[in-house]
Amino acid sequence: MVSKDLTKKAAEMLLQGATLLSEPCPYCKGVRVMKDGHALCISCGREPERKEVVPVVNQKEIKSSLSETLEKKLAVLSKELEEEKDHTKQQEILNSINSLLEAMDKIKNKQ
């Protein structure tokens, strides 16, 4: 039988951003709630483990940051190309620019 105190504590944890765990309690197979690495079984009240909560990486933020970096590199290479007189070095810069543009296109198509 679920204790009212445990139910109340679990509800408070959920309201504060806790999540329901997919894995049942290892002791009684009850439902567990986790917040800040603190797992609580709502059936038996046991707290069998502490897990480090790993933040979810936001892929859009990573892609945005990478896009900004590539755009900055493109601007630097464009300036270098404009000032370069040696044709061999110009070709090297153009190859780098082409690689950057391909990478930017790949990122754009995955968003």
N, C-alpha and C positions, 0 to 999 in steps of 0.2 A: 504494500500500500504506500502511495506517495504521501509524504508528510507535507502539510500545508506550508511549513517553514521552508522546506526545500523548494517547493513550487514557487513560493514568493521570492526566494533568493535567486532562483533560475530566471524568473521573469525580470527581476531587477537587472541581472547581468545582461539579459537580451536587450533591455531598453538602453543599456550603456554601451551597446555595440558588440556584445558577445555573439558567438555563432553556435549553431547546433552541430555536433560532430556526427559524421557518418558512421564512425566506429562505435559500437555499443560499449558499455562499461565492461571491463574484463572480469569483474566480480559477479555482477547480477544480470548483465546483458541489458541494462536500462539505458535510457537516453541520456546523453551527456551534453553539457554546455561548456564552451571554452572562451575565456577572455584573458588577454595578456599572458598566455601560456598556462593559465590556471584552469584545469578541467574539473567539472563538478558533475557527478551523477545525480539526476533528479530522483532516482528511485531509492538508492541506498545511501547517498550522501558522501560516498567515498571520493577521494581526490587522488586517483592512482598515479598521475603523472604530471610533469611540468614540461611543456614543449615551448621551444623558442618560436615565436610567431615571426614568420618571414614575410616582409612586406611584398605585396604583389607589384611587379614591375609593369608600369604603364607603357605598352608598346608604342602608342601614339607619341608620347613624350620623347622616347628614344629616337623614333623616326624623325621627329621635328628637330631635335638636337643635332642629329646626324645631317639632316638636310641643311641646317644653318652652317655647320662646319664645312660641308662640301661647297656651299655657295661662297663662303669666305675664301676657301682655297681657289675656287674658280676666279674670283676677283684678283687674287694675288698673281695667279698664273697669267691672266689676261694682261695685267700690267707688265709682267716680265716679258711676255711675248711682244708687246708694243715697243719695249726698249731694247730688245735683243737684235743684234746686227748679224750674228753668225747663223747661217742657214741650218747647220746641223743642230745647233741648240734650239732654233725655232721649231724644228721638226720634233725634237724631244718634248718641248713644251706643248706642242699641238697634240702629241700622243697622250700626255698627261691630262690635257683638257678633255680629250675624247673619252678617256677612262672615267674622269669625273662625271661627264655628262651621262655616260652609260649607267653609272652607279645612281645618279640622281633620278634617272628614268625608272630604274628598278624600284627604288624607294617609292616614287610617285605612284607606280602601278600597283603596289601592294597596299596602299592606304585606302 
